[in-house]
Structure formats: C-alpha cells, structure tokens
Amino acid sequence: RILRGLMDSVVVAAPALALSILIRVSWGSPVPPPSSFSILDLTIGRILTSGWTLAGTVLLSGLSVVAAIGLWREPSIRLRIQGALMWIFAFGLIVANPYHYSVEDLPRLSVFAWPALLPLALSGAGFKRSPAPEARPGRDGLRTAAAVLALLACLGLVAATDPYERAPFPRTPDAVALVGRLRESAKTARALDQGEVFEFDPLAPRYAEPITERFNLTEGRRQRWFLYKGFGVGAAFASGIPEFRGEAHLLLPLLEPRTLTMRLDLQIQAGVTAAVSVGGRQIASVTSGTPSHTFEVPAGVLIRGDNILKILTPQDALVRLMRFEARVKAPKNPQG
C-alpha cells in the first residue's frame, strides 16, 4: 500500500516535472547555475527572514492543522502520502528556489498545496468518504487515450513556446513602461537581425524631450526602455543625458546570439575606468582618456532574448552615457 501511494504521487507529479525539464532543456540553463548556490544557507536564511508570513502561509489558514489530524485518521495510505508530499514539495521548492523568492507571493503560490490537503482535512474534521463507484467496463482505454492526448497537447504547447528570455521585471512595474519595453525591444531585436543599427543619442529629436503623458502607449517609441537599471526611477520617460554612479545596466535584445559590434561613449571622471561585461564576462574597459570605445561582444556570451550589458565603476564616480550603438557583425539579411 505504501508503494502504491508513492507510485500514485509520482504519477501525479510526473506531468509538471516533465514540463519543467522540457522548459529547462529548450530554454537553456540560467546564469549563474543552480549548483553555485548553497541551498541550505539559502533556505535557512529565507525561513528566518520570512518569519510569521511564511508560518501563516504554511498553515493554509488553519487547514494544515485539520489536515494533520486527518493524516492520523485517514485510512488510505495513498492519500496520506500524496497530501504530505504535495505539502512538502509546494513550500520546500518555493523556499529553496535560488533565483526568486518573494514573501508577497507566498499566499498565491500556496494554492498548489490546497488540493492535496483537502481530503485529509475532511477526514480530520470527521467526514467519511463514500465507497468509490465501480468502473464501467470498456471505458479504461478511452480514459487512458484522453489522458495521453491531454499530456501530449501540454508538451506541444511548451515545445512551441518561443524561448525568448526576458530580463526580470520589477516587482511593481509601471504598466505603460512595461508595454513599451516589450514592444520596442521586440522591434529592436528584429531590426538588428536585419542589419540595422540600434543607437541611442540623448540629444536626438526622438529622445530630446521628456514623455509627459506617461499613460499614452503611442509614446512607446520615445521611451528609453533600454536603460534597465541604475539610471534612476522613471528613466524610461526622462530626457537629457543619463547619469549613474557605481553600476548601470543596458538591454540588448537579440533574436539570435550573434557577435555584436558596440560603440559606447561615456563621460567619466579623470582616472576612472569603467568595466563593461555581458553574461558575467568582461569584454571591454572604458577610461576617461578614451571616452568613445568600440568593441565586440562575442556570440558565446549572448542569448536569444534581453541581454544585459553591465557597466561597473567606483561607487563615487559619476558617469554620463553620451551615446551608444550596436549592430550585428554578420546580420542574417543585411540592409542595402
């Protein structure tokens, strides 16, 4: 009976596990890899910092207490195993995820544990299950075929999903800025793929004036959506020359990871060097003596999606982004 309960639990979890593996294989491994994290330290730290919010979520509004009684009273070992495993995995994987953890998301994510605990909670509250109706002969094959078709449909939908990787969105995004970034980054990726130049000049007419009607989606073309991090709040709608201290990130959208030729013009204080990196690899250095620097970004550090170009300087150094250009070194369909 215990083996049957374990097998049923594996069958229930198999579709989600298979889809997760398929997504990881088709979308590639994240950077840094999961093996670079100490899961034990990560988990303990999150449990300590989450405090009462995590404890309240784990209790599922008291359902877990009643389900714990049902875990002792329920005669079906299969239901016991399924409920316990789903509860453990639901919260264990949430806390142990090395890439993202949000206390605000805990109540929403707890919905994955509710279905498995409901039968145990009913048993704990004194309800008894009616005997299962006898299966009608000749229907097993039809049910199996329907289940297989449903699984194949899910696998097909995942396999057909575009693996274009988006840079992480802020926790409380500006809806208009987000739509502008999605739309304009897709246009820019297609333009680069066709051999066009992706350039930013803060004094050009397109970016010279601030966007005052932030609610207006038609102003998306003028948004500075590529100023991803470090340039201040509302940088996508601002005007003038962007400035930052310490570290700043730019977005470089690509449909295919092909070598880029970049020109980066920075106004830097004397004696300061700015390190430029993509995908965790330093690819260039810009100094105050050579503010305009042209370099190549090798295809090996790029991905299909929103690539993040990081500019790192000393924390007290003020840096101004005067201009940048990017073009694919060998475009698929170069423009004449």
N, C-alpha and C positions, 0 to 999 in steps of 0.2 A: 504493500500500500504506500509505503514511503517512496519507493522507487517510482511508482505510478504518479504520485504527486509531483516529484521532481521532474519527470518527463512532461507532464502537463504544463508545468511552469516554463520549461524550456520551449515548448511549442507556442505558448502564448507570447513569449518574448522574442521568438525567432524572427518574425517579420520586421520588427523595429530594429533588431540587431543587424539583420541582413541589409536593410536600407541604410543604416549608419555606416556599415563597412563599404557599401557601394558608393555612398556620397564621398567618403574619405578617399577611396581609390580614384574616383573620377575627378575630384576637386584638388587632389594633392595634399601633402602634409603641411600643417601650419608651421609658422616660424615664430618663436623657437619651438622645437619638437617637444611633445609631452614628456619625454624622458629627461628633459633638462630641469623639471620641477621636482621638488621634494613634496610628494603628495601628503605625507604625514604632517609635515610642518604647515603646509597649506591648509589642510583640513582642520587641524587643531586651532590655527590662528583664526580661521573663519568662524568656528564654533564659539570661540571666546569673544570675538568682536560682534557677532550677531546677537548674542545674549538672548533676551526674552522674546525677541521677534522669531528667532529660529525655534525656540522651545514651544511657543504658541502655535506655530505653523505645524510642527511635528505632531502636536496633539490633535490637529484637524478639528478644532472647535469642540474638543471633548470626544470625538468619535474614536480616537485611538484608545482611550480608556475603556470604553464599552467593548471595542474590538479585542482588547487584551483579555477581557473576561470571556469573550466568545472564543478566543484562541484556546482557552482551557475547556470550555463546554462543548465546542463544536465536535461532533463525532467524525466528520470527514477529515481525514489527514490531508487529502489533496487541497481542500480549501484552506486549511491551516498553513500549509507550505506556500501556496500561492499568495495568500494575504501577507504573510511575513516577508517573503522575498520581494514582492512589489513595494511594500513599505520601505524596506531597507534600501533597495536599489533607487527608488524615487528620490529619497533625500540624500542617500550616500553619494550618488552621481552628481546631484546639484552642488553639494558642498565641495566635492573633490574635483570639479571641473577646473582645470588650471587656467583657462583663458577668460572666463567670465563668471562673475558671481555678483548678484545684486540682491540685497536684502529686500528691496521693494518687490522683486519678482517671486519671492518665496510663496506667498499665498496663491498666486496664479499657477505656479508650477506644481503645487501640492495636489492639483486636480488629478494627476496621474496616479496618486495613491488611493484616492477615494473609492473607485470601483471595486478594488480587491478587498478593501476593508469592510465594505457594506454588508456582505453576507456574514462576516464574523461579528459585526456589531449587532445585527439582528439576532444572531444566536446568543450573544451576550445579554441582550435585552429580554430573552425568554421566548422568542419566536421559534417555531419549529417548521422545517421545510417539508412540503408535501412530497410524496414519492414522485420521482420523475416518470413521465408518461412513457409507455413502451414505444419504441421507434417502429414506424411502419416499414414493412419490408419493401425493398426495391428503391428506397429513397437515398440510401447511403452514397451510391455512385453519383447522384445528381448533386448532393451537398458537397461532396469532395471536388467535383468539377467546378462548381461555383466558387468554392474557396480558392482553388488553384488559379482560376481566371482573375479573381479579385487581387490575389497576390501578384500575378503577372502584370496586371494593369498598374499597380503601385510601383513595381520595379520599372516598368516602361516610362512612367511619368518622371521618376527620379533620373533615369538614364537620359531622358530627353531634355532635362533641365540645363540651361546654359550655365556652365561653371564659371561665369564671370564673377570674380571675387571683389566684393565691395569693401572699401575701407570702413572700419567700425563707425557707426553713427553715434552721436551724443545721446546721453540718457534722456534729455529733454530737448529734442531738436525743434528748430524753427521749421514749421511745415513748408513754408514758401522757399526757404533756403535749401531745404532737403530736396524738394521737387526740382529746383533749379540745378542743383548739383547732379542729380540723377540724369536729367535730360541733357545738360550741357556736357557732362563727362562722356556720355554715350556718343554725342555728336563729335566731340573731340577725338575719341578713340577711332571712329570711322574716318575722320579727316586725316589723322596720322597714318592710318592704314593705306590711304590713297595717295600718300606722299606730300600732303600739305604740312605747313609749319604751324605748330602750336606756340603762340607767343603772347607775352604779356608786357605791355608798356603802360605804366600808370598814368602817363601824360597823353596817351592816345584818346581820341574822342569817345571811344567805347567805354573807357574806364575813368574819364576825367571828372565826371560829376557823380556825386553820391546818389544812391537809389533811395528816394524819399517815400515812394509808395511801395512799402515792403510787402503789401498784400497782393500786389499786381504780378501775376505769373508771367505776363508778357515781357516783364523786365528781366527775365531769367538770363537772356543773352548778355546782359551787362553785369551780372553777378560775378564776383571774384571767388567762385566756388572752389578754386584750386588752392586757396590759402587755407589749408586744412587745420593747422594748429600753430599757436604761438604768436599770432598777429593780433590778438585781442578779440573781444566779444563783438559780433556784428561786422567782422572783417569782410564778409561776402558782400555787404551793402555799402561799404565805405568808399571814399575817394582818397586821392593823394598817394604818396609813396608809402608802401607798407613798411613797418618797422617791427623789430623784435629784439629781445635780449636772451641770450643763452641758447635756446633751441627753437627751431621752426620747421614745419613740415609742409611740403608741396605735394599735390596729387598729380600723377602722370598716368592717365588712363590708356590702356593698350588692349587691342583685340588679340594680338599675338605677341609673345615675348621676343622681340627682335631688337638688335642693337640700336640705341638712340645716340644721336649727336646733340649735345646740350651746350647752350651758351648761358652763362649765369653772371650777371652784373650785380655786384654788391658794393655798397659804400660802407667801408669798415674803418674803425679807428686805427691809427698808426700802431704797428707792432702786433696786430691781432690777426690770427689765422682762423679761417672758417673751414671745418671739415665737412665734406659732403659725402653722404652714404646712401645706399639703396639696398634693401634686403639684408641689412646687417653687415654689409661690406663697404668699406670706404673706397670711393672711386676718384676723389679729387680733393684738392685743397685750394682755397682762395685766400690771398693775402691782401693787405692794404696796398702793397706795391703793384699788384696785378688785379685790379678790381673786376676786370672783364676776363672771364676764363671760359675756354671752350674745351670740352672733354667728351669722352664716350662712356655711355652706360652699357656694359655688356649684356647680351641677351640672357646669360646664365643667372643674373640676379633679378630678372624681371619676371612678371607673371601676366597671365590674362586677367586683367582687372585693374583696380585702382592701385598703382604702385605709389609708395610713399617715399619721397626724396627728403632726407633729413639734413638740415644744416645746423651744425653744432659749433658754438663759440663760447668763450668765457661768459659767465653769468652777468658780469657787469659791463660787457661790451655792447654798445648799441649798433645794430646792423640795419641798413636800409636796402630793401630789394628794389633796385633800379630797373631791372629788365631780366627776362629770361626767354629763351627759345628752345624748342625741342623738335626734332624731326627724326623719322625712322631712316636709318642709314641705307637700307635696301627695301624700300616700300614694295608692296605687292603689285599695285597698279599706279606707278608714278604719273603725276600730272605733267602734261607737256606744257 
